[in-house]
Amino acid sequence: MRILITGGNGYVGREAVALLAPEHEVCVLDNLRYGRVRLRQSELERIRLERADITDRGAVERVVRSFRPEAVIHLAAIHYIPECEADPSAALLTNVFGTMNLLLACEPGCRFVFASSGAVYKPAAEPHSEAGEVKPSDIYGFTKLHGEEYVRHIAGQRGLSAVVVRLFNVIGPGETNPHLVPEIVAQLKCGRVSIRLGNIWPKRDYVHVLDAARGFVATALNSDVPPGETVTVNLGTSRSYSVASVLRKLRRIAGIRFALERDDSRVRAVDRPFLAADNSLIQRVFGWRPEHTIEDALTELWRDPDLPDSLLARYR
């Protein structure tokens, strides 16, 4: 199958490439915003890499027209919530207009897998089902919800077979943004014995990066969604852990005693107390289920963080 992966040089994207490249014809469309190609040499020898930005409609059309994908896994986005809040226009341009550019370039019958987020849901005290109420509390969540709406609309208009995948918190080696857990690991790896954090009470559903990649591959390859229709599924573990709990696990894994300092600059004005996925639908429809635990992810992250130099440079 010919599969186009946007953001294929990113955190989840490069793991999806690793899964697909041995058996499928893969094209990665990525703007290389992190400054270097992060794909493995063995994968680069098998795939087609196109450096382009999804906000450039002409470039997107040229790539899609020449590659003619049978399936698209659309991962490219501005993911980091503080970055979205600092520049909402940029988040809107990439996450919404970029998605529209890609949708309009696809031929009828193409499978279109859209990476959305659990951030679209209204805060609740129980795991979210796909039928739950949506009410984002930040710019990132709004852009993903708007993207979902355009996916459904354009899929219906153009006969695309679409899957909206609401991804929850990804964890493991290779993170490209300074999210909570890589921030903690970066501080410890740089010799800090006192960790500066914001709130430590929120609970999140942490899914291993390899399981996240497997989820997107499963929805792209195993899709029986009829042309013109859209299926929405959650991609998470259905378990939630507080920041305090993650810190306790990391202390055991790293074997390091460290203190905590409250950093008011890291405290979000709006912070959900709880976020977790009901993953029963993706299991039933696409046969996906998590294979790794949070302990697996933390152990691998500590052993081989593969963090961006820009993050480590903050604490050296």
C-alpha positions as CSV (number, residue, x, y, z in Angstrom):
1,M,0.0,0.0,0.0
2,R,1.2,3.6,-0.7
3,I,1.0,5.5,2.6
4,L,1.7,9.2,3.1
5,I,2.7,10.1,6.7
6,T,2.8,13.8,7.6
7,G,5.0,14.6,10.5
8,G,6.8,11.3,9.9
9,N,10.0,12.7,11.2
10,G,8.4,13.5,14.6
11,Y,7.8,11.6,17.8
12,V,5.1,9.2,16.9
13,G,5.6,9.6,13.2
14,R,9.1,8.0,13.0
15,E,7.9,5.0,14.9
16,A,5.0,4.6,12.4
17,V,7.5,4.8,9.6
18,A,9.6,2.0,11.2
19,L,6.5,-0.2,11.4
20,L,5.3,0.5,7.8
21,A,8.5,0.9,5.7
22,P,9.5,-2.9,5.5
23,E,6.2,-3.9,3.8
24,H,4.7,-0.7,2.3
25,E,5.6,2.2,0.0
26,V,6.0,5.1,2.4
27,C,6.3,8.8,1.7
28,V,7.1,11.2,4.6
29,L,6.0,14.8,4.3
30,D,7.7,16.9,7.1
31,N,9.0,20.4,7.4
32,L,11.9,19.2,9.6
33,R,11.1,21.9,12.2
34,Y,13.4,20.1,14.7
35,G,16.4,20.8,12.4
36,R,17.5,17.3,11.5
37,V,16.3,14.1,10.0
38,R,15.5,11.8,12.9
39,L,14.6,8.7,10.8
40,R,17.0,5.7,10.9
41,Q,19.3,5.2,7.9
42,S,17.7,1.8,7.2
43,E,14.3,3.5,6.9
44,L,15.6,6.4,4.7
45,E,16.8,3.8,2.2
46,R,13.3,2.5,1.8
47,I,11.1,5.6,1.9
48,R,10.5,8.8,0.1
49,L,11.2,11.9,2.2
50,E,9.7,15.3,1.1
51,R,10.6,18.4,3.0
52,A,7.5,20.6,2.9
53,D,5.1,22.4,5.2
54,I,1.4,21.4,5.3
55,T,0.5,25.1,5.3
56,D,1.9,25.3,1.8
57,R,-1.1,24.1,-0.3
58,G,0.9,24.0,-3.5
59,A,3.6,21.8,-2.0
60,V,1.0,19.5,-0.5
61,E,-0.8,19.1,-3.8
62,R,2.4,18.4,-5.6
63,V,3.5,15.6,-3.2
64,V,0.0,14.0,-3.1
65,R,-0.4,14.2,-6.9
66,S,3.0,12.6,-7.6
67,F,2.8,9.9,-4.8
68,R,-0.9,9.1,-5.1
69,P,-1.4,7.7,-1.6
70,E,-3.9,5.1,-0.9
71,A,-3.8,6.1,2.8
72,V,-2.7,9.2,4.7
73,I,-1.7,9.2,8.4
74,H,-1.9,12.9,9.3
75,L,0.3,13.5,12.3
76,A,1.9,16.9,11.5
77,A,0.7,19.6,14.0
78,I,1.8,22.1,16.6
79,H,1.3,19.9,19.7
80,Y,2.9,21.7,22.6
81,I,0.1,23.5,24.4
82,P,2.1,26.5,25.7
83,E,3.3,27.1,22.1
84,C,-0.3,27.1,20.9
85,E,-1.3,29.5,23.6
86,A,1.6,31.8,22.8
87,D,0.8,31.9,19.1
88,P,-2.8,30.9,18.4
89,S,-2.6,32.0,14.8
90,A,0.3,29.7,14.0
91,A,-1.5,26.8,15.7
92,L,-4.7,27.5,13.7
93,L,-2.7,27.8,10.5
94,T,-0.9,24.5,10.9
95,N,-3.5,22.4,12.8
96,V,-6.6,23.5,10.9
97,F,-5.6,25.1,7.5
98,G,-2.8,22.5,7.1
99,T,-5.3,19.7,7.6
100,M,-7.7,21.3,5.1
101,N,-4.9,21.5,2.5
102,L,-4.2,17.8,2.9
103,L,-7.9,16.8,2.8
104,L,-8.5,18.7,-0.4
105,A,-5.4,17.2,-2.1
106,C,-6.6,13.6,-1.5
107,E,-8.3,11.6,-4.2
108,P,-11.7,10.0,-3.6
109,G,-11.5,6.6,-1.9
110,C,-8.3,7.5,0.0
111,R,-8.1,6.5,3.7
112,F,-7.5,9.5,5.9
113,V,-6.3,9.0,9.5
114,F,-6.4,12.2,11.4
115,A,-4.4,12.6,14.7
116,S,-6.8,14.4,17.1
117,S,-6.5,14.6,20.8
118,G,-8.2,13.8,24.1
119,A,-7.9,17.6,24.7
120,V,-11.2,18.0,22.7
121,Y,-13.3,16.5,25.6
122,K,-15.1,18.4,28.3
123,P,-13.3,17.7,31.6
124,A,-14.8,14.7,33.4
125,A,-14.0,12.4,36.3
126,E,-14.2,9.2,34.3
127,P,-12.5,7.8,31.1
128,H,-13.9,9.5,28.1
129,S,-15.9,7.6,25.5
130,E,-16.1,8.8,21.9
131,A,-19.7,9.8,22.5
132,G,-18.8,12.0,25.4
133,E,-19.3,15.8,25.4
134,V,-16.6,17.8,23.7
135,K,-15.5,21.1,25.1
136,P,-11.8,22.0,24.8
137,S,-10.2,24.2,27.4
138,D,-7.2,25.4,25.4
139,I,-6.2,26.5,21.9
140,Y,-4.7,23.2,21.0
141,G,-7.9,21.4,21.8
142,F,-10.0,23.9,19.8
143,T,-7.7,23.4,16.7
144,K,-8.0,19.6,17.0
145,L,-11.8,19.8,17.4
146,H,-12.1,22.1,14.4
147,G,-9.8,19.8,12.4
148,E,-12.1,16.8,13.2
149,E,-15.1,18.7,11.9
150,Y,-13.4,19.5,8.6
151,V,-12.3,15.9,8.3
152,R,-15.9,14.7,8.6
153,H,-17.2,17.3,6.3
154,I,-14.6,16.9,3.5
155,A,-14.6,13.1,3.8
156,G,-18.4,13.2,3.1
157,Q,-17.9,15.6,0.2
158,R,-15.0,13.9,-1.5
159,G,-15.6,10.2,-0.6
160,L,-12.7,9.7,1.7
161,S,-12.7,6.9,4.3
162,A,-11.8,8.7,7.4
163,V,-10.7,7.8,11.0
164,V,-10.4,10.4,13.7
165,V,-7.9,9.2,16.3
166,R,-8.1,11.0,19.6
167,L,-4.7,10.5,21.0
168,F,-3.9,10.8,24.7
169,N,-0.6,11.6,26.4
170,V,2.3,9.9,24.6
171,I,5.4,8.9,26.7
172,G,8.7,7.2,25.9
173,P,12.0,7.9,24.2
174,G,12.3,10.5,21.4
175,E,9.9,13.2,22.5
176,T,10.4,16.4,20.4
177,N,8.5,18.9,22.7
178,P,9.2,19.8,26.3
179,H,6.3,18.1,27.8
180,L,6.1,17.1,31.5
181,V,8.0,13.8,31.6
182,P,10.8,14.6,29.2
183,E,11.3,17.9,31.1
184,I,11.7,15.9,34.3
185,V,14.2,13.5,32.7
186,A,16.1,16.4,31.1
187,Q,16.6,18.0,34.4
188,L,17.8,14.8,36.1
189,K,20.1,13.9,33.2
190,C,21.7,17.3,33.5
191,G,22.5,16.7,37.2
192,R,19.7,18.6,38.9
193,V,18.7,17.3,42.3
194,S,15.8,19.6,42.7
195,I,13.1,19.4,40.0
196,R,11.1,22.5,39.1
197,L,7.4,21.7,38.2
198,G,4.0,23.1,38.0
199,N,1.0,21.2,39.3
200,I,1.6,17.6,40.3
201,W,-2.0,16.5,41.0
202,P,-3.4,16.2,37.5
203,K,-4.0,12.6,36.3
204,R,-3.3,11.7,32.7
205,D,-3.5,8.6,30.5
206,Y,0.1,7.9,29.3
207,V,0.4,5.7,26.2
208,H,3.8,4.3,25.1
209,V,5.0,5.9,21.9
210,L,5.3,2.5,20.2
211,D,1.7,1.7,21.1
212,A,0.6,5.1,19.8
213,A,2.4,4.4,16.5
214,R,0.8,0.9,16.4
215,G,-2.6,2.5,16.8
216,F,-2.2,4.8,13.8
217,V,-0.9,2.0,11.7
218,A,-3.9,-0.3,12.7
219,T,-6.4,2.4,11.8
220,A,-4.7,3.0,8.4
221,L,-4.3,-0.6,7.4
222,N,-7.4,-2.3,9.0
223,S,-10.0,0.3,8.0
224,D,-13.3,-0.9,6.6
225,V,-14.8,2.5,6.9
226,P,-17.0,3.1,3.8
227,P,-16.1,6.1,1.5
228,G,-17.7,9.3,2.7
229,E,-17.9,8.2,6.3
230,T,-15.8,8.9,9.4
231,V,-15.2,6.8,12.5
232,T,-13.8,8.4,15.7
233,V,-11.8,6.4,18.2
234,N,-9.7,7.0,21.4
235,L,-6.1,5.9,21.5
236,G,-5.1,5.5,25.1
237,T,-4.6,2.9,27.9
238,S,-7.8,3.7,30.0
239,R,-5.5,4.1,33.0
240,S,-4.5,7.4,34.5
241,Y,-1.6,8.5,36.7
242,S,-0.9,11.7,38.6
243,V,2.3,13.6,38.1
244,A,3.2,12.7,41.7
245,S,2.7,9.0,40.9
246,V,4.9,9.3,37.8
247,L,7.6,11.0,39.9
248,R,7.5,8.1,42.4
249,K,7.9,5.6,39.6
250,L,10.8,7.5,38.0
251,R,12.6,7.7,41.4
252,R,12.6,4.0,41.6
253,I,13.7,3.5,38.0
254,A,16.4,6.1,38.0
255,G,17.6,5.3,41.5
256,I,18.0,9.1,42.2
257,R,16.6,11.0,45.2
258,F,15.4,14.4,44.1
259,A,13.4,17.2,45.7
260,L,10.6,19.2,44.1
261,E,10.2,22.9,43.7
262,R,7.0,24.6,42.6
263,D,7.6,26.8,39.5
264,D,4.7,29.2,39.1
265,S,5.7,29.8,35.5
266,R,4.9,26.2,34.7
267,V,1.4,26.3,36.3
268,R,-1.3,26.4,33.6
269,A,-4.2,28.7,34.1
270,V,-6.5,25.8,33.1
271,D,-5.3,22.4,34.0
272,R,-7.7,19.4,33.8
273,P,-7.7,17.3,37.0
274,F,-8.3,14.1,35.1
275,L,-7.9,12.8,31.5
276,A,-8.2,9.2,30.4
277,A,-9.5,7.3,27.4
278,D,-12.2,4.6,27.2
279,N,-10.3,2.5,24.5
280,S,-12.9,-0.2,24.1
281,L,-14.0,1.0,20.6
282,I,-10.5,1.0,19.0
283,Q,-10.0,-2.5,20.4
284,R,-13.3,-3.7,18.9
285,V,-13.1,-2.0,15.5
286,F,-9.4,-2.1,14.7
287,G,-8.0,-4.8,17.0
288,W,-5.6,-2.5,18.8
289,R,-4.7,-2.7,22.5
290,P,-1.7,-1.4,24.5
291,E,1.2,-3.7,24.8
292,H,3.5,-1.6,27.0
293,T,3.1,-0.2,30.6
294,I,3.9,3.2,31.9
295,E,6.9,1.5,33.7
296,D,8.1,0.2,30.3
297,A,7.9,3.7,28.9
298,L,9.7,5.4,31.9
299,T,12.4,2.7,31.9
300,E,13.1,3.2,28.2
301,L,13.0,6.9,28.4
302,W,15.5,7.0,31.3
303,R,17.8,4.5,29.6
304,D,17.8,6.3,26.2
305,P,16.0,9.6,26.4
306,D,16.8,10.8,22.8
307,L,15.7,14.3,23.8
308,P,16.2,17.4,21.6
309,D,19.4,19.4,22.3
310,S,17.3,22.5,22.9
311,L,15.6,20.9,25.9
312,L,18.9,19.6,27.4
313,A,20.6,23.0,26.9
314,R,18.1,24.6,29.3
315,Y,19.7,22.7,32.2
316,R,23.3,22.3,31.4
